[in-house]
Amino acid sequence: MVNLSLKHGNTELSTVAYVAYGVILCGVLEEITLGYQFGQLALSLLERYDAQHLKCNISFVFNTSIRHWQEPLQKRSSP
């Protein structure tokens, strides 16, 4: 999905691919910075496409599987 999105352009479902790829990059391949960037890209596309039906799932995956690698809990501001 990532390759298809990069080749043919993004859609709202690209957010699913990007956040999943971010999890793989952070948790498996230990490419923390790049994984975090893909997670941020997924969140950015959620806003661009106003994909409310995906927001809960993408936000959950990002916040539980990616965010902690780059943003320690002690340094976060309250929502």
All heavy atoms as a GROMACS GRO file, in nm:
protein
  629
    1MET      N    1   0.082  -0.120   0.000
    1MET     CA    2   0.000   0.000   0.000
    1MET      C    3   0.086   0.126   0.000
    1MET      O    4   0.050   0.224  -0.063
    1MET     CB    5  -0.092   0.001   0.122
    1MET     CG    6  -0.215  -0.085   0.108
    1MET     SD    7  -0.322  -0.078   0.254
    1MET     CE    8  -0.397   0.081   0.236
    2VAL      N    9   0.196   0.121   0.075
    2VAL     CA   10   0.285   0.238   0.078
    2VAL      C   11   0.340   0.265  -0.061
    2VAL      O   12   0.337   0.379  -0.108
    2VAL     CB   13   0.398   0.220   0.181
    2VAL    CG1   14   0.502   0.330   0.169
    2VAL    CG2   15   0.342   0.215   0.323
    3ASN      N   16   0.389   0.162  -0.126
    3ASN     CA   17   0.444   0.181  -0.261
    3ASN      C   18   0.339   0.231  -0.359
    3ASN      O   19   0.367   0.318  -0.442
    3ASN     CB   20   0.505   0.050  -0.312
    3ASN     CG   21   0.637   0.019  -0.245
    3ASN    OD1   22   0.705   0.107  -0.196
    3ASN    ND2   23   0.672  -0.109  -0.242
    4LEU      N   24   0.218   0.177  -0.350
    4LEU     CA   25   0.111   0.224  -0.439
    4LEU      C   26   0.076   0.370  -0.412
    4LEU      O   27   0.055   0.447  -0.505
    4LEU     CB   28  -0.014   0.137  -0.421
    4LEU     CG   29  -0.006  -0.004  -0.478
    4LEU    CD1   30  -0.128  -0.086  -0.438
    4LEU    CD2   31   0.007   0.001  -0.630
    5SER      N   32   0.072   0.407  -0.284
    5SER     CA   33   0.042   0.546  -0.250
    5SER      C   34   0.151   0.640  -0.299
    5SER      O   35   0.122   0.749  -0.348
    5SER     CB   36   0.024   0.561  -0.098
    5SER     OG   37  -0.091   0.493  -0.056
    6LEU      N   38   0.276   0.599  -0.283
    6LEU     CA   39   0.386   0.683  -0.328
    6LEU      C   40   0.389   0.695  -0.480
    6LEU      O   41   0.422   0.800  -0.534
    6LEU     CB   42   0.519   0.629  -0.276
    6LEU     CG   43   0.538   0.635  -0.125
    6LEU    CD1   44   0.667   0.565  -0.084
    6LEU    CD2   45   0.536   0.779  -0.076
    7LYS      N   46   0.351   0.587  -0.549
    7LYS     CA   47   0.355   0.587  -0.695
    7LYS      C   48   0.236   0.659  -0.757
    7LYS      O   49   0.251   0.734  -0.854
    7LYS     CB   50   0.360   0.443  -0.745
    7LYS     CG   51   0.373   0.430  -0.895
    7LYS     CD   52   0.390   0.287  -0.937
    7LYS     CE   53   0.403   0.277  -1.088
    7LYS     NZ   54   0.422   0.138  -1.132
    8HIS      N   55   0.116   0.637  -0.701
    8HIS     CA   56  -0.006   0.686  -0.765
    8HIS      C   57  -0.074   0.800  -0.690
    8HIS      O   58  -0.175   0.853  -0.737
    8HIS     CB   59  -0.105   0.572  -0.783
    8HIS     CG   60  -0.054   0.462  -0.870
    8HIS    ND1   61  -0.039   0.476  -1.007
    8HIS    CD2   62  -0.011   0.337  -0.840
    8HIS    CE1   63   0.010   0.364  -1.056
    8HIS    NE2   64   0.028   0.278  -0.958
    9GLY      N   65  -0.022   0.836  -0.575
    9GLY     CA   66  -0.082   0.943  -0.497
    9GLY      C   67  -0.156   0.891  -0.375
    9GLY      O   68  -0.191   0.774  -0.367
   10ASN      N   69  -0.178   0.981  -0.282
   10ASN     CA   70  -0.241   0.944  -0.155
   10ASN      C   71  -0.393   0.949  -0.163
   10ASN      O   72  -0.450   1.027  -0.238
   10ASN     CB   73  -0.195   1.040  -0.045
   10ASN     CG   74  -0.050   1.025  -0.015
   10ASN    OD1   75   0.002   0.915  -0.004
   10ASN    ND2   76   0.020   1.136  -0.001
   11THR      N   77  -0.454   0.865  -0.082
   11THR     CA   78  -0.598   0.869  -0.056
   11THR      C   79  -0.614   0.863   0.095
   11THR      O   80  -0.516   0.848   0.168
   11THR     CB   81  -0.672   0.750  -0.120
   11THR    OG1   82  -0.635   0.630  -0.052
   11THR    CG2   83  -0.641   0.737  -0.268
   12GLU      N   84  -0.736   0.870   0.142
   12GLU     CA   85  -0.756   0.862   0.286
   12GLU      C   86  -0.712   0.726   0.341
   12GLU      O   87  -0.668   0.716   0.454
   12GLU     CB   88  -0.901   0.891   0.323
   12GLU     CG   89  -1.001   0.796   0.263
   12GLU     CD   90  -1.144   0.838   0.292
   12GLU    OE1   91  -1.170   0.957   0.310
   12GLU    OE2   92  -1.229   0.748   0.294
   13LEU      N   93  -0.718   0.621   0.261
   13LEU     CA   94  -0.673   0.490   0.308
   13LEU      C   95  -0.521   0.476   0.312
   13LEU      O   96  -0.469   0.382   0.371
   13LEU     CB   97  -0.734   0.379   0.222
   13LEU     CG   98  -0.884   0.357   0.242
   13LEU    CD1   99  -0.936   0.250   0.147
   13LEU    CD2  100  -0.916   0.321   0.386
   14SER      N  101  -0.451   0.570   0.253
   14SER     CA  102  -0.305   0.572   0.265
   14SER      C  103  -0.264   0.589   0.411
   14SER      O  104  -0.156   0.544   0.451
   14SER     CB  105  -0.245   0.685   0.182
   14SER     OG  106  -0.275   0.669   0.046
   15THR      N  107  -0.350   0.651   0.490
   15THR     CA  108  -0.319   0.669   0.632
   15THR      C  109  -0.300   0.536   0.702
   15THR      O  110  -0.212   0.523   0.788
   15THR     CB  111  -0.430   0.749   0.703
   15THR    OG1  112  -0.553   0.678   0.694
   15THR    CG2  113  -0.446   0.886   0.643
   16VAL      N  114  -0.377   0.436   0.664
   16VAL     CA  115  -0.365   0.302   0.723
   16VAL      C  116  -0.228   0.244   0.690
   16VAL      O  117  -0.160   0.188   0.776
   16VAL     CB  118  -0.478   0.210   0.672
   16VAL    CG1  119  -0.460   0.068   0.724
   16VAL    CG2  120  -0.614   0.266   0.710
   17ALA      N  121  -0.189   0.256   0.566
   17ALA     CA  122  -0.059   0.203   0.523
   17ALA      C  123   0.055   0.274   0.592
   17ALA      O  124   0.149   0.210   0.641
   17ALA     CB  125  -0.045   0.216   0.371
   18TYR      N  126   0.048   0.406   0.599
   18TYR     CA  127   0.158   0.482   0.658
   18TYR      C  128   0.174   0.458   0.807
   18TYR      O  129   0.286   0.444   0.857
   18TYR     CB  130   0.140   0.632   0.630
   18TYR     CG  131   0.154   0.669   0.485
   18TYR    CD1  132   0.080   0.772   0.432
   18TYR    CD2  133   0.242   0.602   0.400
   18TYR    CE1  134   0.092   0.809   0.298
   18TYR    CE2  135   0.254   0.637   0.267
   18TYR     CZ  136   0.179   0.740   0.216
   18TYR     OH  137   0.191   0.775   0.085
   19VAL      N  138   0.064   0.448   0.880
   19VAL     CA  139   0.077   0.424   1.023
   19VAL      C  140   0.126   0.281   1.048
   19VAL      O  141   0.206   0.257   1.139
   19VAL     CB  142  -0.053   0.458   1.100
   19VAL    CG1  143  -0.156   0.348   1.091
   19VAL    CG2  144  -0.023   0.492   1.244
   20ALA      N  145   0.081   0.185   0.969
   20ALA     CA  146   0.127   0.047   0.984
   20ALA      C  147   0.276   0.037   0.951
   20ALA      O  148   0.353  -0.031   1.022
   20ALA     CB  149   0.047  -0.047   0.895
   21TYR      N  150   0.318   0.106   0.847
   21TYR     CA  151   0.459   0.106   0.811
   21TYR      C  152   0.541   0.174   0.920
   21TYR      O  153   0.652   0.130   0.952
   21TYR     CB  154   0.477   0.177   0.677
   21TYR     CG  155   0.616   0.163   0.617
   21TYR    CD1  156   0.676   0.039   0.604
   21TYR    CD2  157   0.685   0.275   0.573
   21TYR    CE1  158   0.802   0.027   0.549
   21TYR    CE2  159   0.811   0.264   0.517
   21TYR     CZ  160   0.870   0.139   0.506
   21TYR     OH  161   0.995   0.128   0.452
   22GLY      N  162   0.488   0.277   0.981
   22GLY     CA  163   0.555   0.343   1.092
   22GLY      C  164   0.577   0.249   1.209
   22GLY      O  165   0.683   0.250   1.272
   23VAL      N  166   0.478   0.166   1.238
   23VAL     CA  167   0.492   0.066   1.345
   23VAL      C  168   0.604  -0.032   1.312
   23VAL      O  169   0.687  -0.064   1.398
   23VAL     CB  170   0.358  -0.009   1.368
   23VAL    CG1  171   0.378  -0.128   1.461
   23VAL    CG2  172   0.253   0.085   1.422
   24ILE      N  173   0.608  -0.078   1.190
   24ILE     CA  174   0.713  -0.173   1.148
   24ILE      C  175   0.850  -0.107   1.156
   24ILE      O  176   0.945  -0.167   1.207
   24ILE     CB  177   0.686  -0.225   1.005
   24ILE    CG1  178   0.559  -0.311   1.004
   24ILE    CG2  179   0.805  -0.302   0.951
   24ILE    CD1  180   0.507  -0.343   0.866
   25LEU      N  181   0.860   0.015   1.109
   25LEU     CA  182   0.988   0.085   1.113
   25LEU      C  183   1.037   0.104   1.256
   25LEU      O  184   1.155   0.081   1.286
   25LEU     CB  185   0.978   0.219   1.042
   25LEU     CG  186   0.972   0.214   0.890
   25LEU    CD1  187   0.932   0.350   0.835
   25LEU    CD2  188   1.106   0.171   0.833
   26CYS      N  189   0.949   0.145   1.346
   26CYS     CA  190   0.988   0.170   1.485
   26CYS      C  191   1.014   0.041   1.561
   26CYS      O  192   1.118   0.024   1.623
   26CYS     CB  193   0.880   0.251   1.558
   26CYS     SG  194   0.868   0.422   1.507
   27GLY      N  195   0.917  -0.050   1.557
   27GLY     CA  196   0.921  -0.167   1.643
   27GLY      C  197   1.005  -0.282   1.593
   27GLY      O  198   1.060  -0.358   1.672
   28VAL      N  199   1.017  -0.296   1.463
   28VAL     CA  200   1.088  -0.411   1.407
   28VAL      C  201   1.224  -0.371   1.352
   28VAL      O  202   1.327  -0.433   1.385
   28VAL     CB  203   1.004  -0.480   1.297
   28VAL    CG1  204   1.080  -0.597   1.236
   28VAL    CG2  205   0.869  -0.525   1.352
   29LEU      N  206   1.226  -0.268   1.270
   29LEU     CA  207   1.350  -0.229   1.202
   29LEU      C  208   1.433  -0.127   1.280
   29LEU      O  209   1.544  -0.094   1.238
   29LEU     CB  210   1.317  -0.174   1.063
   29LEU     CG  211   1.243  -0.273   0.971
   29LEU    CD1  212   1.208  -0.206   0.839
   29LEU    CD2  213   1.327  -0.397   0.948
   30GLU      N  214   1.377  -0.076   1.390
   30GLU     CA  215   1.445   0.021   1.476
   30GLU      C  216   1.486   0.148   1.401
   30GLU      O  217   1.588   0.210   1.431
   30GLU     CB  218   1.564  -0.042   1.548
   30GLU     CG  219   1.523  -0.154   1.641
   30GLU     CD  220   1.638  -0.217   1.715
   30GLU    OE1  221   1.752  -0.168   1.706
   30GLU    OE2  222   1.612  -0.318   1.783
   31GLU      N  223   1.406   0.188   1.305
   31GLU     CA  224   1.423   0.313   1.232
   31GLU      C  225   1.324   0.413   1.293
   31GLU      O  226   1.222   0.447   1.233
   31GLU     CB  227   1.396   0.294   1.082
   31GLU     CG  228   1.496   0.207   1.012
   31GLU     CD  229   1.628   0.279   0.987
   31GLU    OE1  230   1.631   0.404   0.995
   31GLU    OE2  231   1.726   0.209   0.960
   32ILE      N  232   1.355   0.458   1.414
   32ILE     CA  233   1.262   0.535   1.495
   32ILE      C  234   1.221   0.666   1.428
   32ILE      O  235   1.101   0.698   1.418
   32ILE     CB  236   1.321   0.563   1.635
   32ILE    CG1  237   1.366   0.432   1.703
   32ILE    CG2  238   1.222   0.640   1.721
   32ILE    CD1  239   1.262   0.328   1.719
   33THR      N  240   1.316   0.742   1.382
   33THR     CA  241   1.286   0.872   1.323
   33THR      C  242   1.199   0.859   1.199
   33THR      O  243   1.098   0.929   1.185
   33THR     CB  244   1.416   0.948   1.289
   33THR    OG1  245   1.493   0.961   1.408
   33THR    CG2  246   1.387   1.085   1.232
   34LEU      N  247   1.234   0.767   1.112
   34LEU     CA  248   1.156   0.748   0.989
   34LEU      C  249   1.016   0.693   1.021
   34LEU      O  250   0.917   0.737   0.963
   34LEU     CB  251   1.229   0.655   0.893
   34LEU     CG  252   1.170   0.638   0.754
   34LEU    CD1  253   1.158   0.772   0.683
   34LEU    CD2  254   1.254   0.541   0.672
   35GLY      N  255   1.007   0.601   1.116
   35GLY     CA  256   0.878   0.548   1.155
   35GLY      C  257   0.788   0.655   1.213
   35GLY      O  258   0.668   0.661   1.184
   36TYR      N  259   0.846   0.742   1.295
   36TYR     CA  260   0.770   0.853   1.353
   36TYR      C  261   0.722   0.947   1.244
   36TYR      O  262   0.608   0.994   1.247
   36TYR     CB  263   0.858   0.927   1.454
   36TYR     CG  264   0.788   1.039   1.526
   36TYR    CD1  265   0.704   1.012   1.634
   36TYR    CD2  266   0.806   1.171   1.489
   36TYR    CE1  267   0.639   1.114   1.701
   36TYR    CE2  268   0.743   1.274   1.555
   36TYR     CZ  269   0.660   1.245   1.662
   36TYR     OH  270   0.596   1.347   1.728
   37GLN      N  271   0.805   0.972   1.144
   37GLN     CA  272   0.766   1.059   1.033
   37GLN      C  273   0.650   1.000   0.953
   37GLN      O  274   0.560   1.072   0.911
   37GLN     CB  275   0.887   1.086   0.943
   37GLN     CG  276   0.990   1.174   1.007
   37GLN     CD  277   1.118   1.186   0.926
   37GLN    OE1  278   1.144   1.105   0.836
   37GLN    NE2  279   1.199   1.286   0.958
   38PHE      N  280   0.651   0.869   0.933
   38PHE     CA  281   0.539   0.806   0.863
   38PHE      C  282   0.412   0.814   0.947
   38PHE      O  283   0.303   0.834   0.894
   38PHE     CB  284   0.570   0.661   0.825
   38PHE     CG  285   0.632   0.647   0.689
   38PHE    CD1  286   0.770   0.640   0.674
   38PHE    CD2  287   0.553   0.642   0.576
   38PHE    CE1  288   0.827   0.629   0.549
   38PHE    CE2  289   0.609   0.630   0.450
   38PHE     CZ  290   0.747   0.623   0.436
   39GLY      N  291   0.425   0.801   1.077
   39GLY     CA  292   0.310   0.817   1.165
   39GLY      C  293   0.254   0.958   1.158
   39GLY      O  294   0.132   0.978   1.151
   40GLN      N  295   0.343   1.056   1.158
   40GLN     CA  296   0.301   1.196   1.146
   40GLN      C  297   0.235   1.221   1.010
   40GLN      O  298   0.137   1.296   1.001
   40GLN     CB  299   0.421   1.290   1.163
   40GLN     CG  300   0.475   1.296   1.303
   40GLN     CD  301   0.380   1.369   1.396
   40GLN    OE1  302   0.309   1.460   1.356
   40GLN    NE2  303   0.380   1.328   1.522
   41LEU      N  304   0.288   1.160   0.907
   41LEU     CA  305   0.227   1.172   0.774
   41LEU      C  306   0.085   1.118   0.774
   41LEU      O  307  -0.006   1.180   0.719
   41LEU     CB  308   0.313   1.098   0.670
   41LEU     CG  309   0.258   1.093   0.527
   41LEU    CD1  310   0.239   1.233   0.471
   41LEU    CD2  311   0.350   1.010   0.439
   42ALA      N  312   0.065   1.005   0.839
   42ALA     CA  313  -0.069   0.947   0.848
   42ALA      C  314  -0.165   1.044   0.918
   42ALA      O  315  -0.277   1.066   0.872
   42ALA     CB  316  -0.065   0.814   0.923
   43LEU      N  317  -0.120   1.103   1.029
   43LEU     CA  318  -0.205   1.199   1.101
   43LEU      C  319  -0.233   1.323   1.017
   43LEU      O  320  -0.345   1.375   1.018
   43LEU     CB  321  -0.138   1.239   1.233
   43LEU     CG  322  -0.122   1.128   1.337
   43LEU    CD1  323  -0.044   1.181   1.457
   43LEU    CD2  324  -0.257   1.073   1.379
   44SER      N  325  -0.134   1.368   0.944
   44SER     CA  326  -0.151   1.486   0.858
   44SER      C  327  -0.254   1.459   0.748
   44SER      O  328  -0.339   1.543   0.718
   44SER     CB  329  -0.016   1.524   0.798
   44SER     OG  330  -0.029   1.627   0.706
   45LEU      N  331  -0.246   1.341   0.688
   45LEU     CA  332  -0.341   1.306   0.582
   45LEU      C  333  -0.483   1.290   0.636
   45LEU      O  334  -0.580   1.318   0.566
   45LEU     CB  335  -0.297   1.179   0.510
   45LEU     CG  336  -0.176   1.193   0.419
   45LEU    CD1  337  -0.137   1.059   0.361
   45LEU    CD2  338  -0.202   1.294   0.308
   46LEU      N  339  -0.494   1.244   0.761
   46LEU     CA  340  -0.627   1.236   0.823
   46LEU      C  341  -0.695   1.372   0.822
   46LEU      O  342  -0.814   1.383   0.793
   46LEU     CB  343  -0.616   1.190   0.968
   46LEU     CG  344  -0.609   1.042   0.997
   46LEU    CD1  345  -0.592   1.020   1.147
   46LEU    CD2  346  -0.730   0.969   0.947
   47GLU      N  347  -0.617   1.473   0.857
   47GLU     CA  348  -0.672   1.609   0.859
   47GLU      C  349  -0.701   1.660   0.718
   47GLU      O  350  -0.804   1.722   0.694
   47GLU     CB  351  -0.574   1.704   0.930
   47GLU     CG  352  -0.549   1.668   1.075
   47GLU     CD  353  -0.676   1.666   1.159
   47GLU    OE1  354  -0.760   1.757   1.141
   47GLU    OE2  355  -0.691   1.573   1.240
   48ARG      N  356  -0.611   1.633   0.626
   48ARG     CA  357  -0.630   1.681   0.488
   48ARG      C  358  -0.756   1.625   0.425
   48ARG      O  359  -0.831   1.695   0.359
   48ARG     CB  360  -0.509   1.644   0.402
   48ARG     CG  361  -0.531   1.685   0.256
   48ARG     CD  362  -0.431   1.627   0.162
   48ARG     NE  363  -0.305   1.699   0.172
   48ARG     CZ  364  -0.196   1.663   0.106
   48ARG    NH1  365  -0.198   1.557   0.028
   48ARG    NH2  366  -0.086   1.732   0.118
   49TYR      N  367  -0.777   1.494   0.444
   49TYR     CA  368  -0.893   1.429   0.383
   49TYR      C  369  -1.016   1.430   0.473
   49TYR      O  370  -1.120   1.378   0.434
   49TYR     CB  371  -0.858   1.285   0.344
   49TYR     CG  372  -0.762   1.278   0.229
   49TYR    CD1  373  -0.630   1.239   0.248
   49TYR    CD2  374  -0.801   1.313   0.100
   49TYR    CE1  375  -0.540   1.234   0.143
   49TYR    CE2  376  -0.714   1.308  -0.006
   49TYR     CZ  377  -0.583   1.268   0.017
   49TYR     OH  378  -0.495   1.263  -0.088
   50ASP      N  379  -1.003   1.486   0.592
   50ASP     CA  380  -1.113   1.489   0.690
   50ASP      C  381  -1.174   1.349   0.705
   50ASP      O  382  -1.296   1.331   0.701
   50ASP     CB  383  -1.219   1.591   0.648
   50ASP     CG  384  -1.315   1.622   0.761
   50ASP    OD1  385  -1.276   1.613   0.879
   50ASP    OD2  386  -1.432   1.654   0.730
   51ALA      N  387  -1.088   1.252   0.723
   51ALA     CA  388  -1.129   1.111   0.731
   51ALA      C  389  -1.167   1.074   0.874
   51ALA      O  390  -1.096   1.003   0.944
   51ALA     CB  391  -1.016   1.022   0.680
   52GLN      N  392  -1.283   1.124   0.916
   52GLN     CA  393  -1.328   1.102   1.053
   52GLN      C  394  -1.349   0.955   1.085
   52GLN      O  395  -1.328   0.913   1.199
   52GLN     CB  396  -1.457   1.181   1.079
   52GLN     CG  397  -1.439   1.332   1.072
   52GLN     CD  398  -1.340   1.382   1.176
   52GLN    OE1  399  -1.346   1.344   1.292
   52GLN    NE2  400  -1.248   1.466   1.134
   53HIS      N  401  -1.389   0.876   0.987
   53HIS     CA  402  -1.413   0.733   1.010
   53HIS      C  403  -1.284   0.656   1.036
   53HIS      O  404  -1.289   0.544   1.086
   53HIS     CB  405  -1.492   0.673   0.894
   53HIS     CG  406  -1.420   0.682   0.762
   53HIS    ND1  407  -1.409   0.800   0.693
   53HIS    CD2  408  -1.359   0.588   0.689
   53HIS    CE1  409  -1.341   0.778   0.581
   53HIS    NE2  410  -1.310   0.650   0.576
   54LEU      N  411  -1.170   0.713   1.006
   54LEU     CA  412  -1.041   0.648   1.030
   54LEU      C  413  -0.965   0.709   1.148
   54LEU      O  414  -0.868   0.651   1.195
   54LEU     CB  415  -0.952   0.657   0.906
   54LEU     CG  416  -1.002   0.584   0.782
   54LEU    CD1  417  -0.915   0.620   0.662
   54LEU    CD2  418  -1.001   0.434   0.806
   55LYS      N  419  -1.009   0.823   1.193
   55LYS     CA  420  -0.933   0.900   1.292
   55LYS      C  421  -0.907   0.823   1.421
   55LYS      O  422  -0.795   0.822   1.472
   55LYS     CB  423  -1.005   1.031   1.324
   55LYS     CG  424  -0.922   1.123   1.409
   55LYS     CD  425  -0.988   1.259   1.421
   55LYS     CE  426  -0.894   1.353   1.496
   55LYS     NZ  427  -0.944   1.488   1.496
   56CYS      N  428  -1.005   0.755   1.474
   56CYS     CA  429  -0.989   0.682   1.599
   56CYS      C  430  -0.884   0.571   1.584
   56CYS      O  431  -0.795   0.558   1.668
   56CYS     CB  432  -1.123   0.623   1.643
   56CYS     SG  433  -1.114   0.534   1.798
   57ASN      N  434  -0.895   0.493   1.478
   57ASN     CA  435  -0.801   0.381   1.459
   57ASN      C  436  -0.658   0.429   1.434
   57ASN      O  437  -0.564   0.377   1.494
   57ASN     CB  438  -0.846   0.294   1.342
   57ASN     CG  439  -0.972   0.217   1.373
   57ASN    OD1  440  -1.000   0.185   1.488
   57ASN    ND2  441  -1.050   0.188   1.271
   58ILE      N  442  -0.642   0.526   1.348
   58ILE     CA  443  -0.508   0.576   1.316
   58ILE      C  444  -0.446   0.643   1.438
   58ILE      O  445  -0.329   0.619   1.471
   58ILE     CB  446  -0.513   0.674   1.197
   58ILE    CG1  447  -0.571   0.606   1.072
   58ILE    CG2  448  -0.375   0.733   1.169
   58ILE    CD1  449  -0.499   0.482   1.026
   59SER      N  450  -0.523   0.722   1.509
   59SER     CA  451  -0.472   0.788   1.629
   59SER      C  452  -0.434   0.687   1.736
   59SER      O  453  -0.332   0.702   1.804
   59SER     CB  454  -0.577   0.884   1.685
   59SER     OG  455  -0.603   0.986   1.593
   60PHE      N  456  -0.516   0.584   1.752
   60PHE     CA  457  -0.486   0.480   1.851
   60PHE      C  458  -0.354   0.411   1.819
   60PHE      O  459  -0.268   0.395   1.907
   60PHE     CB  460  -0.600   0.377   1.855
   60PHE     CG  461  -0.572   0.263   1.949
   60PHE    CD1  462  -0.588   0.279   2.086
   60PHE    CD2  463  -0.530   0.142   1.900
   60PHE    CE1  464  -0.562   0.175   2.173
   60PHE    CE2  465  -0.503   0.036   1.986
   60PHE     CZ  466  -0.520   0.053   2.123
   61VAL      N  467  -0.336   0.370   1.695
   61VAL     CA  468  -0.213   0.300   1.656
   61VAL      C  469  -0.092   0.392   1.673
   61VAL      O  470   0.010   0.352   1.729
   61VAL     CB  471  -0.222   0.245   1.512
   61VAL    CG1  472  -0.088   0.190   1.466
   61VAL    CG2  473  -0.330   0.138   1.504
   62PHE      N  474  -0.105   0.515   1.629
   62PHE     CA  475   0.007   0.610   1.642
   62PHE      C  476   0.042   0.631   1.789
   62PHE      O  477   0.159   0.622   1.828
   62PHE     CB  478  -0.027   0.744   1.576
   62PHE     CG  479   0.081   0.845   1.595
   62PHE    CD1  480   0.196   0.842   1.517
   62PHE    CD2  481   0.070   0.945   1.691
   62PHE    CE1  482   0.298   0.935   1.535
   62PHE    CE2  483   0.171   1.038   1.710
   62PHE     CZ  484   0.285   1.032   1.632
   63ASN      N  485  -0.057   0.658   1.872
   63ASN     CA  486  -0.032   0.692   2.012
   63ASN      C  487   0.014   0.574   2.095
   63ASN      O  488   0.084   0.593   2.195
   63ASN     CB  489  -0.155   0.757   2.074
   63ASN     CG  490  -0.174   0.898   2.026
   63ASN    OD1  491  -0.081   0.979   2.028
   63ASN    ND2  492  -0.293   0.930   1.980
   64THR      N  493  -0.024   0.452   2.058
   64THR     CA  494   0.017   0.336   2.138
   64THR      C  495   0.140   0.265   2.085
   64THR      O  496   0.208   0.195   2.161
   64THR     CB  497  -0.098   0.234   2.149
   64THR    OG1  498  -0.134   0.189   2.018
   64THR    CG2  499  -0.217   0.292   2.220
   65SER      N  500   0.172   0.283   1.958
   65SER     CA  501   0.280   0.204   1.899
   65SER      C  502   0.394   0.284   1.839
   65SER      O  503   0.500   0.227   1.812
   65SER     CB  504   0.222   0.113   1.789
   65SER     OG  505   0.124   0.029   1.842
   66ILE      N  506   0.375   0.413   1.819
   66ILE     CA  507   0.480   0.494   1.755
   66ILE      C  508   0.523   0.611   1.843
   66ILE      O  509   0.643   0.633   1.862
   66ILE     CB  510   0.432   0.548   1.618
   66ILE    CG1  511   0.405   0.433   1.521
   66ILE    CG2  512   0.534   0.645   1.558
   66ILE    CD1  513   0.344   0.475   1.389
   67ARG      N  514   0.430   0.682   1.894
   67ARG     CA  515   0.458   0.810   1.961
   67ARG      C  516   0.560   0.798   2.075
   67ARG      O  517   0.646   0.883   2.091
   67ARG     CB  518   0.328   0.870   2.012
   67ARG     CG  519   0.343   1.010   2.065
   67ARG     CD  520   0.208   1.067   2.101
   67ARG     NE  521   0.223   1.206   2.140
   67ARG     CZ  522   0.127   1.278   2.192
   67ARG    NH1  523   0.008   1.225   2.209
   67ARG    NH2  524   0.150   1.403   2.225
   68HIS      N  525   0.549   0.692   2.154
   68HIS     CA  526   0.637   0.678   2.270
   68HIS      C  527   0.785   0.662   2.233
   68HIS      O  528   0.872   0.688   2.313
   68HIS     CB  529   0.593   0.562   2.359
   68HIS     CG  530   0.614   0.427   2.296
   68HIS    ND1  531   0.523   0.373   2.207
   68HIS    CD2  532   0.715   0.339   2.309
   68HIS    CE1  533   0.568   0.254   2.168
   68HIS    NE2  534   0.684   0.232   2.228
   69TRP      N  535   0.812   0.621   2.111
   69TRP     CA  536   0.952   0.607   2.068
   69TRP      C  537   1.020   0.743   2.055
   69TRP      O  538   1.140   0.756   2.074
   69TRP     CB  539   0.959   0.535   1.933
   69TRP     CG  540   0.922   0.392   1.937
   69TRP    CD1  541   0.803   0.337   1.898
   69TRP    CD2  542   1.002   0.283   1.982
   69TRP    NE1  543   0.804   0.202   1.917
   69TRP    CE2  544   0.926   0.166   1.968
   69TRP    CE3  545   1.132   0.273   2.033
   69TRP    CZ2  546   0.975   0.041   2.002
   69TRP    CZ3  547   1.180   0.149   2.068
   69TRP    CH2  548   1.103   0.034   2.052
   70GLN      N  549   0.944   0.844   2.019
   70GLN     CA  550   1.001   0.976   1.991
   70GLN      C  551   0.966   1.080   2.096
   70GLN      O  552   1.041   1.174   2.115
   70GLN     CB  553   0.950   1.023   1.853
   70GLN     CG  554   1.026   1.135   1.791
   70GLN     CD  555   1.158   1.091   1.732
   70GLN    OE1  556   1.188   0.973   1.722
   70GLN    NE2  557   1.239   1.186   1.693
   71GLU      N  558   0.852   1.066   2.162
   71GLU     CA  559   0.806   1.164   2.259
   71GLU      C  560   0.786   1.097   2.395
   71GLU      O  561   0.680   1.039   2.419
   71GLU     CB  562   0.671   1.224   2.216
   71GLU     CG  563   0.672   1.298   2.086
   71GLU     CD  564   0.532   1.346   2.050
   71GLU    OE1  565   0.457   1.387   2.140
   71GLU    OE2  566   0.498   1.339   1.931
   72PRO      N  567   0.883   1.104   2.483
   72PRO     CA  568   0.866   1.043   2.616
   72PRO      C  569   0.745   1.102   2.688
   72PRO      O  570   0.714   1.221   2.675
   72PRO     CB  571   0.995   1.079   2.689
   72PRO     CG  572   1.093   1.111   2.582
   72PRO     CD  573   1.012   1.165   2.466
   73LEU      N  574   0.676   1.021   2.763
   73LEU     CA  575   0.555   1.062   2.831
   73LEU      C  576   0.577   1.182   2.923
   73LEU      O  577   0.494   1.272   2.932
   73LEU     CB  578   0.498   0.946   2.913
   73LEU     CG  579   0.363   0.966   2.979
   73LEU    CD1  580   0.258   0.998   2.874
   73LEU    CD2  581   0.324   0.842   3.057
   74GLN      N  582   0.691   1.187   2.988
   74GLN     CA  583   0.720   1.298   3.081
   74GLN      C  584   0.729   1.432   3.012
   74GLN      O  585   0.710   1.534   3.073
   74GLN     CB  586   0.852   1.272   3.156
   74GLN     CG  587   0.852   1.149   3.241
   74GLN     CD  588   0.886   1.023   3.164
   74GLN    OE1  589   0.902   1.024   3.042
   74GLN    NE2  590   0.896   0.911   3.234
   75LYS      N  591   0.760   1.434   2.884
   75LYS     CA  592   0.779   1.560   2.812
   75LYS      C  593   0.655   1.606   2.736
   75LYS      O  594   0.654   1.712   2.678
   75LYS     CB  595   0.896   1.548   2.714
   75LYS     CG  596   1.028   1.528   2.785
   75LYS     CD  597   1.143   1.528   2.688
   75LYS     CE  598   1.273   1.512   2.766
   75LYS     NZ  599   1.388   1.517   2.679
   76ARG      N  600   0.548   1.528   2.738
   76ARG     CA  601   0.427   1.565   2.665
   76ARG      C  602   0.344   1.663   2.743
   76ARG      O  603   0.335   1.657   2.865
   76ARG     CB  604   0.341   1.441   2.638
   76ARG     CG  605   0.404   1.346   2.543
   76ARG     CD  606   0.309   1.236   2.511
   76ARG     NE  607   0.387   1.122   2.463
   76ARG     CZ  608   0.340   1.000   2.455
   76ARG    NH1  609   0.218   0.974   2.494
   76ARG    NH2  610   0.415   0.904   2.410
   77SER      N  611   0.283   1.752   2.670
   77SER     CA  612   0.186   1.842   2.734
   77SER      C  613   0.051   1.772   2.738
   77SER      O  614   0.023   1.682   2.659
   77SER     CB  615   0.177   1.973   2.657
   77SER     OG  616   0.135   1.948   2.525
   78SER      N  617  -0.035   1.814   2.826
   78SER     CA  618  -0.166   1.752   2.833
   78SER      C  619  -0.249   1.789   2.711
   78SER      O  620  -0.233   1.897   2.656
   78SER     CB  621  -0.240   1.789   2.959
   78SER     OG  622  -0.201   1.910   3.011
   79PRO      N  623  -0.338   1.696   2.669
   79PRO     CA  624  -0.416   1.721   2.547
   79PRO      C  625  -0.510   1.835   2.555
   79PRO      O  626  -0.557   1.884   2.644
   79PRO     CB  627  -0.492   1.591   2.527
   79PRO     CG  628  -0.471   1.506   2.644
   79PRO     CD  629  -0.367   1.571   2.730
   0.00000   0.00000   0.00000
